[in-house]
Amino acid sequence: MKEKKKISINLFEAITVLLVMLVIMGIGIMYLQLSPLVPILTVIMLLIFWAKLRGFSWDDVNDSLVVGIKNGIVPLFIFMLIGTLIGVWIASGVIPSLMVFGFKLISIKWFLPSVFLICAIVGTFIGSAFTVISTVGIALMGIGITMGINPAMVAGAVISGAVFGDKSSPLSASTNLTTAVVGVDLFDHIKNMMWSTIPAFIGSLILFSFIGNGHQTADLSKINSTVSILNQNFSISLIALIPVILLIICAWVKIPTVPTLLINIVVSIGLLFINNPHFKLEKLADIIENGFVAHTKNQEVDQLLSRGGISSMMSTVALIIVALALGGLLMHLGIIDTIMESLTSKIDRTGNLILAVILSAIGVNIFIGEQFLSIILPGNAYKKKFAEAKLSPLALSRALEDGGAVINYLVPWGVAAVFVAHTLSVPTLEYLPFVFFSLLSPVFSLISAFTGIGIKHIEKES
């Protein structure tokens, strides 16, 4: 059998490739205002040409693409199920009921901090930011838009709360992944994260209270009109909260995401037929495939509640596939490894080590766009270096969380950001300045690193 030839890439070459990529994507997305899909495809094409010029075989290229995309198969299936869930939640009255109850309970003056807190609490119970954003988040977006609040601000509050909950929950996939990669106890990890998570939470709450204070009044006639329209066109009742409660129960008994969503879809469909026994199966099939289309004779309400369905997720799925393909090329052609090896070999001081981990995690988010890889790659790369510096693995796990999964929501071509932008109908670059929790988490993590506050050392552990 012919032995596979290993092609080495030097640091200058790897950095140059990444910088060219960043420039192309930056010009396409930020300057030309294009969807990330075309710039990423352009970068993939150029990267394949570069790989061939450097002597990589077509098998190398194909394997890189396949391995990259393979990592996202389960999340892509989950996104399609979420599209179905959104459609049946609207049709069965779940999201309209959440909106009506929200109008009665939430003050406009404290709307943004309330959204942040609600999503943080629900997220902590459920342990999935995606689920919070695509269910409760959609209802809160509808309330905020009706109240006349900037959708980007509402989206920022929804995402911030959902990310806090995801980060702080023992049920979170990203939090459990971090502890598995580093090799620390889950609850020790969550407790140690509070050194940066609590300040970021408090800072976010203050900022949302401050910017929300500008909204002292709302158009009550518009709110009352919207509530009336929802009552006339949907089944509004406390029974509609059963699917929400079911999500929390499934999370706490540790049922995996796919069966949780399938159970919730079935229960929501059952609720739909209870409310409307003559509902046609053909119409249900159309909602599952193409989403719910509202016909309330009110354009704004119709726009808010016409969404969901598997087909609505296809543009998101396409973008995520090309982003994962790009990540596969960067990893398996050795570009990422070359840079990571260089970084880990030259850093040994506590503050600089944690800074390097956070920057590496952010870099993986930017260049690969996959939040789990932003934890796995730096986690494996820096474990030995942290041990040599007598730093506890808990210091590494916290840095990975603060620079890893939370940042993926801010990268326009990142898996999380693509999903959120589509689900909430707000472009990433518009909501980005208001995702205070994701922006503040790495800042407080670095303050902890360079002051030594909350940093655990091996010899100091009990």
JOTA-V805327 format. One record per residue. RES is the residue in three letters. PSI is psi in whole degrees, -180 to 180 (none if undefined). OMEGA is omega in whole degrees, 0 to 359 (* if undefined). D_LAST is the distance of its C-alpha to the last C-alpha in whole Angstrom. Layout:
# JOTA-V805327
res=RES psi=PSI omega=OMEGA d_last=D_LAST
res=RES psi=PSI omega=OMEGA d_last=D_LAST
This chain:
# JOTA-V805327
res=MET psi=137 omega=183 d_last=53
res=LYS psi=127 omega=181 d_last=53
res=GLU psi=139 omega=183 d_last=50
res=LYS psi=130 omega=182 d_last=48
res=LYS psi=129 omega=179 d_last=48
res=LYS psi=127 omega=181 d_last=45
res=ILE psi=122 omega=181 d_last=46
res=SER psi=145 omega=180 d_last=44
res=ILE psi=129 omega=180 d_last=43
res=ASN psi=166 omega=186 d_last=43
res=LEU psi=-43 omega=182 d_last=41
res=PHE psi=-43 omega=181 d_last=44
res=GLU psi=-44 omega=181 d_last=45
res=ALA psi=-44 omega=180 d_last=42
res=ILE psi=-42 omega=179 d_last=42
res=THR psi=-45 omega=179 d_last=45
res=VAL psi=-45 omega=181 d_last=45
res=LEU psi=-40 omega=180 d_last=43
res=LEU psi=-42 omega=178 d_last=44
res=VAL psi=-43 omega=177 d_last=48
res=MET psi=-47 omega=183 d_last=46
res=LEU psi=-40 omega=179 d_last=45
res=VAL psi=-46 omega=181 d_last=48
res=ILE psi=-47 omega=181 d_last=50
res=MET psi=-38 omega=179 d_last=48
res=GLY psi=-45 omega=179 d_last=47
res=ILE psi=-44 omega=183 d_last=51
res=GLY psi=-44 omega=187 d_last=52
res=ILE psi=-46 omega=187 d_last=49
res=MET psi=-39 omega=183 d_last=49
res=TYR psi=-50 omega=182 d_last=53
res=LEU psi=-7 omega=178 d_last=55
res=GLN psi=35 omega=178 d_last=53
res=LEU psi=159 omega=169 d_last=53
res=SER psi=146 omega=180 d_last=51
res=PRO psi=-18 omega=187 d_last=48
res=LEU psi=-49 omega=183 d_last=50
res=VAL psi=-48 omega=177 d_last=53
res=PRO psi=-39 omega=180 d_last=51
res=ILE psi=-42 omega=176 d_last=48
res=LEU psi=-38 omega=177 d_last=51
res=THR psi=-45 omega=179 d_last=53
res=VAL psi=-42 omega=178 d_last=49
res=ILE psi=-44 omega=179 d_last=49
res=MET psi=-49 omega=180 d_last=53
res=LEU psi=-37 omega=180 d_last=52
res=LEU psi=-38 omega=177 d_last=49
res=ILE psi=-42 omega=177 d_last=51
res=PHE psi=-44 omega=179 d_last=54
res=TRP psi=-43 omega=181 d_last=52
res=ALA psi=-41 omega=180 d_last=50
res=LYS psi=-40 omega=178 d_last=53
res=LEU psi=-31 omega=181 d_last=54
res=ARG psi=-3 omega=175 d_last=51
res=GLY psi=4 omega=176 d_last=52
res=PHE psi=146 omega=180 d_last=50
res=SER psi=167 omega=175 d_last=52
res=TRP psi=-30 omega=176 d_last=53
res=ASP psi=-40 omega=177 d_last=51
res=ASP psi=-46 omega=181 d_last=48
res=VAL psi=-48 omega=181 d_last=49
res=ASN psi=-43 omega=179 d_last=49
res=ASP psi=-39 omega=179 d_last=46
res=SER psi=-44 omega=180 d_last=44
res=LEU psi=-45 omega=183 d_last=46
res=VAL psi=-47 omega=181 d_last=45
res=VAL psi=-41 omega=179 d_last=41
res=GLY psi=-47 omega=182 d_last=41
res=ILE psi=-34 omega=182 d_last=43
res=LYS psi=-35 omega=181 d_last=41
res=ASN psi=-21 omega=185 d_last=38
res=GLY psi=8 omega=184 d_last=39
res=ILE psi=-49 omega=182 d_last=42
res=VAL psi=-48 omega=176 d_last=39
res=PRO psi=-37 omega=180 d_last=39
res=LEU psi=-40 omega=177 d_last=43
res=PHE psi=-40 omega=178 d_last=44
res=ILE psi=-41 omega=179 d_last=41
res=PHE psi=-39 omega=179 d_last=43
res=MET psi=-38 omega=176 d_last=46
res=LEU psi=-37 omega=178 d_last=45
res=ILE psi=-39 omega=176 d_last=44
res=GLY psi=-43 omega=177 d_last=47
res=THR psi=-45 omega=181 d_last=49
res=LEU psi=-43 omega=180 d_last=47
res=ILE psi=-45 omega=181 d_last=48
res=GLY psi=-47 omega=183 d_last=51
res=VAL psi=-28 omega=175 d_last=51
res=TRP psi=-38 omega=177 d_last=49
res=ILE psi=-47 omega=183 d_last=52
res=ALA psi=-36 omega=182 d_last=55
res=SER psi=-4 omega=176 d_last=53
res=GLY psi=6 omega=183 d_last=53
res=VAL psi=-56 omega=181 d_last=49
res=ILE psi=-44 omega=175 d_last=48
res=PRO psi=-38 omega=178 d_last=52
res=SER psi=-43 omega=177 d_last=50
res=LEU psi=-39 omega=179 d_last=47
res=MET psi=-46 omega=181 d_last=49
res=VAL psi=-46 omega=179 d_last=51
res=PHE psi=-37 omega=179 d_last=49
res=GLY psi=-41 omega=178 d_last=47
res=PHE psi=-35 omega=183 d_last=50
res=LYS psi=-28 omega=189 d_last=50
res=LEU psi=-29 omega=189 d_last=47
res=ILE psi=129 omega=176 d_last=46
res=SER psi=142 omega=179 d_last=47
res=ILE psi=-34 omega=182 d_last=48
res=LYS psi=-37 omega=182 d_last=47
res=TRP psi=25 omega=186 d_last=43
res=PHE psi=-52 omega=184 d_last=44
res=LEU psi=-48 omega=176 d_last=41
res=PRO psi=-31 omega=178 d_last=38
res=SER psi=-43 omega=177 d_last=39
res=VAL psi=-46 omega=179 d_last=39
res=PHE psi=-47 omega=182 d_last=36
res=LEU psi=-43 omega=180 d_last=34
res=ILE psi=-48 omega=181 d_last=36
res=CYS psi=-33 omega=178 d_last=35
res=ALA psi=-43 omega=181 d_last=32
res=ILE psi=-50 omega=180 d_last=32
res=VAL psi=-40 omega=180 d_last=34
res=GLY psi=-37 omega=179 d_last=32
res=THR psi=-38 omega=178 d_last=28
res=PHE psi=-42 omega=186 d_last=30
res=ILE psi=-39 omega=180 d_last=32
res=GLY psi=17 omega=180 d_last=29
res=SER psi=111 omega=179 d_last=32
res=ALA psi=-39 omega=181 d_last=34
res=PHE psi=-43 omega=182 d_last=37
res=THR psi=-43 omega=179 d_last=38
res=VAL psi=-47 omega=183 d_last=37
res=ILE psi=-40 omega=186 d_last=39
res=SER psi=-5 omega=179 d_last=42
res=THR psi=-82 omega=179 d_last=42
res=VAL psi=-37 omega=181 d_last=41
res=GLY psi=-41 omega=180 d_last=42
res=ILE psi=-42 omega=179 d_last=45
res=ALA psi=-43 omega=180 d_last=46
res=LEU psi=-36 omega=175 d_last=45
res=MET psi=-43 omega=179 d_last=46
res=GLY psi=-41 omega=179 d_last=50
res=ILE psi=-48 omega=183 d_last=49
res=GLY psi=-44 omega=180 d_last=48
res=ILE psi=-41 omega=178 d_last=51
res=THR psi=-35 omega=179 d_last=53
res=MET psi=-8 omega=178 d_last=52
res=GLY psi=19 omega=180 d_last=53
res=ILE psi=142 omega=180 d_last=50
res=ASN psi=120 omega=181 d_last=49
res=PRO psi=-33 omega=180 d_last=48
res=ALA psi=-37 omega=178 d_last=45
res=MET psi=-44 omega=179 d_last=44
res=VAL psi=-45 omega=178 d_last=43
res=ALA psi=-41 omega=178 d_last=42
res=GLY psi=-41 omega=179 d_last=39
res=ALA psi=-42 omega=179 d_last=38
res=VAL psi=-49 omega=183 d_last=38
res=ILE psi=-44 omega=180 d_last=36
res=SER psi=-47 omega=180 d_last=34
res=GLY psi=-43 omega=181 d_last=33
res=ALA psi=-41 omega=180 d_last=33
res=VAL psi=-40 omega=176 d_last=31
res=PHE psi=-47 omega=180 d_last=28
res=GLY psi=-44 omega=179 d_last=29
res=ASP psi=-42 omega=183 d_last=28
res=LYS psi=-33 omega=187 d_last=25
res=SER psi=-8 omega=186 d_last=23
res=SER psi=136 omega=174 d_last=25
res=PRO psi=-8 omega=179 d_last=23
res=LEU psi=-4 omega=186 d_last=26
res=SER psi=135 omega=178 d_last=27
res=ALA psi=-42 omega=182 d_last=28
res=SER psi=-38 omega=179 d_last=27
res=THR psi=-42 omega=178 d_last=23
res=ASN psi=-36 omega=177 d_last=23
res=LEU psi=-43 omega=181 d_last=24
res=THR psi=-46 omega=181 d_last=22
res=THR psi=-34 omega=179 d_last=19
res=ALA psi=-41 omega=180 d_last=21
res=VAL psi=-44 omega=185 d_last=22
res=VAL psi=-31 omega=180 d_last=19
res=GLY psi=50 omega=179 d_last=17
res=VAL psi=163 omega=177 d_last=14
res=ASP psi=138 omega=184 d_last=14
res=LEU psi=-48 omega=185 d_last=17
res=PHE psi=-30 omega=172 d_last=15
res=ASP psi=-40 omega=179 d_last=12
res=HIS psi=-47 omega=180 d_last=15
res=ILE psi=-42 omega=179 d_last=17
res=LYS psi=-43 omega=181 d_last=15
res=ASN psi=-29 omega=179 d_last=14
res=MET psi=-21 omega=184 d_last=18
res=MET psi=-20 omega=179 d_last=19
res=TRP psi=-30 omega=176 d_last=18
res=SER psi=-30 omega=185 d_last=22
res=THR psi=-44 omega=181 d_last=23
res=ILE psi=-48 omega=176 d_last=23
res=PRO psi=-39 omega=178 d_last=25
res=ALA psi=-36 omega=177 d_last=27
res=PHE psi=-49 omega=181 d_last=28
res=ILE psi=-44 omega=178 d_last=29
res=GLY psi=-41 omega=179 d_last=31
res=SER psi=-43 omega=181 d_last=33
res=LEU psi=-41 omega=178 d_last=34
res=ILE psi=-45 omega=181 d_last=35
res=LEU psi=-42 omega=178 d_last=37
res=PHE psi=-35 omega=176 d_last=39
res=SER psi=-39 omega=182 d_last=40
res=PHE psi=-50 omega=183 d_last=41
res=ILE psi=-24 omega=178 d_last=43
res=GLY psi=-19 omega=181 d_last=44
res=ASN psi=-17 omega=179 d_last=46
res=GLY psi=-12 omega=181 d_last=49
res=HIS psi=81 omega=184 d_last=50
res=GLN psi=-29 omega=184 d_last=51
res=THR psi=158 omega=176 d_last=54
res=ALA psi=160 omega=178 d_last=55
res=ASP psi=95 omega=185 d_last=58
res=LEU psi=-34 omega=180 d_last=58
res=SER psi=-37 omega=178 d_last=61
res=LYS psi=-42 omega=179 d_last=59
res=ILE psi=-47 omega=180 d_last=56
res=ASN psi=-38 omega=178 d_last=59
res=SER psi=-42 omega=179 d_last=61
res=THR psi=-44 omega=178 d_last=58
res=VAL psi=-43 omega=180 d_last=57
res=SER psi=-43 omega=179 d_last=60
res=ILE psi=-41 omega=179 d_last=61
res=LEU psi=-42 omega=179 d_last=57
res=ASN psi=-35 omega=182 d_last=59
res=GLN psi=-30 omega=189 d_last=62
res=ASN psi=-11 omega=181 d_last=61
res=PHE psi=162 omega=177 d_last=58
res=SER psi=101 omega=182 d_last=57
res=ILE psi=118 omega=179 d_last=54
res=SER psi=166 omega=177 d_last=53
res=LEU psi=-24 omega=178 d_last=49
res=ILE psi=-28 omega=181 d_last=50
res=ALA psi=-12 omega=178 d_last=49
res=LEU psi=-8 omega=182 d_last=45
res=ILE psi=-46 omega=179 d_last=45
res=PRO psi=-33 omega=178 d_last=44
res=VAL psi=-47 omega=179 d_last=41
res=ILE psi=-39 omega=180 d_last=40
res=LEU psi=-38 omega=177 d_last=40
res=LEU psi=-45 omega=181 d_last=38
res=ILE psi=-43 omega=180 d_last=35
res=ILE psi=-46 omega=180 d_last=35
res=CYS psi=-38 omega=179 d_last=36
res=ALA psi=-44 omega=184 d_last=32
res=TRP psi=-25 omega=175 d_last=30
res=VAL psi=9 omega=172 d_last=32
res=LYS psi=39 omega=172 d_last=31
res=ILE psi=131 omega=182 d_last=34
res=PRO psi=164 omega=187 d_last=34
res=THR psi=-47 omega=184 d_last=36
res=VAL psi=-54 omega=178 d_last=40
res=PRO psi=-32 omega=177 d_last=40
res=THR psi=-47 omega=180 d_last=39
res=LEU psi=-41 omega=180 d_last=42
res=LEU psi=-43 omega=178 d_last=44
res=ILE psi=-45 omega=182 d_last=44
res=ASN psi=-37 omega=177 d_last=44
res=ILE psi=-44 omega=180 d_last=47
res=VAL psi=-45 omega=180 d_last=49
res=VAL psi=-41 omega=179 d_last=48
res=SER psi=-38 omega=176 d_last=49
res=ILE psi=-41 omega=176 d_last=52
res=GLY psi=-42 omega=177 d_last=53
res=LEU psi=-39 omega=179 d_last=53
res=LEU psi=-44 omega=181 d_last=55
res=PHE psi=-28 omega=175 d_last=58
res=ILE psi=-43 omega=180 d_last=57
res=ASN psi=-31 omega=183 d_last=58
res=ASN psi=83 omega=186 d_last=61
res=PRO psi=-22 omega=183 d_last=62
res=HIS psi=13 omega=180 d_last=65
res=PHE psi=132 omega=186 d_last=62
res=LYS psi=141 omega=179 d_last=64
res=LEU psi=-34 omega=179 d_last=61
res=GLU psi=-39 omega=179 d_last=63
res=LYS psi=-38 omega=177 d_last=62
res=LEU psi=-44 omega=179 d_last=58
res=ALA psi=-38 omega=179 d_last=58
res=ASP psi=-39 omega=178 d_last=59
res=ILE psi=-43 omega=180 d_last=56
res=ILE psi=-41 omega=183 d_last=54
res=GLU psi=-46 omega=189 d_last=55
res=ASN psi=-5 omega=179 d_last=56
res=GLY psi=172 omega=180 d_last=55
res=PHE psi=138 omega=176 d_last=56
res=VAL psi=116 omega=181 d_last=59
res=ALA psi=142 omega=177 d_last=59
res=HIS psi=68 omega=184 d_last=63
res=THR psi=-3 omega=184 d_last=63
res=LYS psi=13 omega=172 d_last=66
res=ASN psi=116 omega=189 d_last=63
res=GLN psi=-42 omega=183 d_last=62
res=GLU psi=-44 omega=179 d_last=59
res=VAL psi=-42 omega=178 d_last=58
res=ASP psi=-40 omega=181 d_last=59
res=GLN psi=-38 omega=181 d_last=57
res=LEU psi=-38 omega=190 d_last=54
res=LEU psi=14 omega=172 d_last=54
res=SER psi=93 omega=184 d_last=56
res=ARG psi=178 omega=179 d_last=53
res=GLY psi=-174 omega=181 d_last=51
res=GLY psi=153 omega=180 d_last=52
res=ILE psi=-42 omega=184 d_last=51
res=SER psi=-28 omega=180 d_last=53
res=SER psi=-20 omega=181 d_last=52
res=MET psi=-5 omega=187 d_last=49
res=MET psi=-37 omega=177 d_last=51
res=SER psi=-37 omega=176 d_last=51
res=THR psi=-45 omega=179 d_last=47
res=VAL psi=-42 omega=180 d_last=47
res=ALA psi=-45 omega=181 d_last=49
res=LEU psi=-40 omega=180 d_last=47
res=ILE psi=-38 omega=179 d_last=44
res=ILE psi=-46 omega=181 d_last=45
res=VAL psi=-33 omega=177 d_last=47
res=ALA psi=-41 omega=178 d_last=43
res=LEU psi=-37 omega=177 d_last=41
res=ALA psi=-42 omega=177 d_last=44
res=LEU psi=-44 omega=178 d_last=44
res=GLY psi=-39 omega=178 d_last=40
res=GLY psi=-42 omega=177 d_last=41
res=LEU psi=-46 omega=182 d_last=43
res=LEU psi=-38 omega=181 d_last=41
res=MET psi=-50 omega=191 d_last=38
res=HIS psi=-9 omega=170 d_last=40
res=LEU psi=-2 omega=173 d_last=43
res=GLY psi=4 omega=184 d_last=40
res=ILE psi=-48 omega=180 d_last=40
res=ILE psi=-44 omega=181 d_last=36
res=ASP psi=-40 omega=181 d_last=35
res=THR psi=-44 omega=181 d_last=37
res=ILE psi=-42 omega=180 d_last=35
res=MET psi=-41 omega=180 d_last=32
res=GLU psi=-39 omega=179 d_last=32
res=SER psi=-42 omega=181 d_last=33
res=LEU psi=-47 omega=185 d_last=31
res=THR psi=-23 omega=184 d_last=28
res=SER psi=-16 omega=189 d_last=29
res=LYS psi=7 omega=184 d_last=30
res=ILE psi=133 omega=179 d_last=27
res=ASP psi=-15 omega=180 d_last=24
res=ARG psi=148 omega=187 d_last=23
res=THR psi=-57 omega=182 d_last=20
res=GLY psi=-43 omega=181 d_last=23
res=ASN psi=-35 omega=178 d_last=25
res=LEU psi=-47 omega=181 d_last=23
res=ILE psi=-38 omega=175 d_last=22
res=LEU psi=-44 omega=181 d_last=26
res=ALA psi=-40 omega=179 d_last=27
res=VAL psi=-47 omega=182 d_last=25
res=ILE psi=-45 omega=180 d_last=26
res=LEU psi=-36 omega=178 d_last=30
res=SER psi=-43 omega=179 d_last=30
res=ALA psi=-42 omega=177 d_last=29
res=ILE psi=-42 omega=179 d_last=32
res=GLY psi=-42 omega=178 d_last=34
res=VAL psi=-40 omega=176 d_last=34
res=ASN psi=-43 omega=183 d_last=35
res=ILE psi=-45 omega=188 d_last=38
res=PHE psi=-24 omega=180 d_last=39
res=ILE psi=-33 omega=175 d_last=38
res=GLY psi=16 omega=183 d_last=38
res=GLU psi=121 omega=188 d_last=35
res=GLN psi=-36 omega=180 d_last=32
res=PHE psi=-39 omega=178 d_last=30
res=LEU psi=-27 omega=177 d_last=31
res=SER psi=-15 omega=174 d_last=30
res=ILE psi=-45 omega=186 d_last=26
res=ILE psi=-49 omega=185 d_last=27
res=LEU psi=-55 omega=177 d_last=29
res=PRO psi=-34 omega=180 d_last=26
res=GLY psi=-48 omega=179 d_last=23
res=ASN psi=-35 omega=183 d_last=25
res=ALA psi=-35 omega=188 d_last=26
res=TYR psi=-4 omega=183 d_last=23
res=LYS psi=-48 omega=182 d_last=20
res=LYS psi=-40 omega=181 d_last=21
res=LYS psi=-39 omega=178 d_last=21
res=PHE psi=-39 omega=178 d_last=18
res=ALA psi=-42 omega=178 d_last=16
res=GLU psi=-33 omega=180 d_last=19
res=ALA psi=6 omega=181 d_last=18
res=LYS psi=31 omega=176 d_last=14
res=LEU psi=138 omega=179 d_last=14
res=SER psi=145 omega=173 d_last=11
res=PRO psi=-24 omega=178 d_last=14
res=LEU psi=-31 omega=177 d_last=13
res=ALA psi=-38 omega=178 d_last=15
res=LEU psi=-45 omega=183 d_last=18
res=SER psi=-37 omega=179 d_last=18
res=ARG psi=-42 omega=180 d_last=19
res=ALA psi=-37 omega=179 d_last=21
res=LEU psi=-42 omega=178 d_last=23
res=GLU psi=-43 omega=185 d_last=23
res=ASP psi=-25 omega=179 d_last=25
res=GLY psi=-7 omega=186 d_last=27
res=GLY psi=-99 omega=189 d_last=28
res=ALA psi=-36 omega=184 d_last=29
res=VAL psi=-25 omega=183 d_last=30
res=ILE psi=-22 omega=184 d_last=32
res=ASN psi=-26 omega=180 d_last=34
res=TYR psi=-10 omega=183 d_last=36
res=LEU psi=-5 omega=182 d_last=38
res=VAL psi=115 omega=188 d_last=39
res=PRO psi=-30 omega=180 d_last=43
res=TRP psi=6 omega=176 d_last=43
res=GLY psi=150 omega=182 d_last=39
res=VAL psi=-48 omega=182 d_last=39
res=ALA psi=-44 omega=182 d_last=37
res=ALA psi=-40 omega=178 d_last=40
res=VAL psi=-45 omega=179 d_last=43
res=PHE psi=-48 omega=183 d_last=42
res=VAL psi=-46 omega=182 d_last=42
res=ALA psi=-40 omega=179 d_last=45
res=HIS psi=-44 omega=184 d_last=47
res=THR psi=-42 omega=182 d_last=45
res=LEU psi=-5 omega=179 d_last=46
res=SER psi=40 omega=176 d_last=49
res=VAL psi=122 omega=180 d_last=47
res=PRO psi=147 omega=183 d_last=47
res=THR psi=-46 omega=184 d_last=44
res=LEU psi=-19 omega=177 d_last=45
res=GLU psi=-42 omega=181 d_last=46
res=TYR psi=-18 omega=186 d_last=43
res=LEU psi=-48 omega=183 d_last=40
res=PRO psi=-14 omega=184 d_last=41
res=PHE psi=2 omega=176 d_last=40
res=VAL psi=70 omega=189 d_last=36
res=PHE psi=-37 omega=184 d_last=34
res=PHE psi=-44 omega=179 d_last=31
res=SER psi=-34 omega=180 d_last=31
res=LEU psi=-35 omega=185 d_last=33
res=LEU psi=-26 omega=184 d_last=30
res=SER psi=-52 omega=179 d_last=27
res=PRO psi=-29 omega=179 d_last=27
res=VAL psi=-49 omega=180 d_last=28
res=PHE psi=-29 omega=176 d_last=25
res=SER psi=-40 omega=178 d_last=23
res=LEU psi=-37 omega=176 d_last=24
res=ILE psi=-44 omega=177 d_last=24
res=SER psi=-41 omega=183 d_last=20
res=ALA psi=-46 omega=186 d_last=20
res=PHE psi=-16 omega=174 d_last=23
res=THR psi=-18 omega=182 d_last=22
res=GLY psi=-2 omega=181 d_last=18
res=ILE psi=123 omega=177 d_last=17
res=GLY psi=4 omega=179 d_last=15
res=ILE psi=123 omega=182 d_last=14
res=LYS psi=136 omega=175 d_last=10
res=HIS psi=152 omega=185 d_last=10
res=ILE psi=-44 omega=184 d_last=9
res=GLU psi=-15 omega=182 d_last=8
res=LYS psi=-7 omega=180 d_last=6
res=GLU psi=141 omega=181 d_last=4
res=SER psi=none omega=* d_last=0
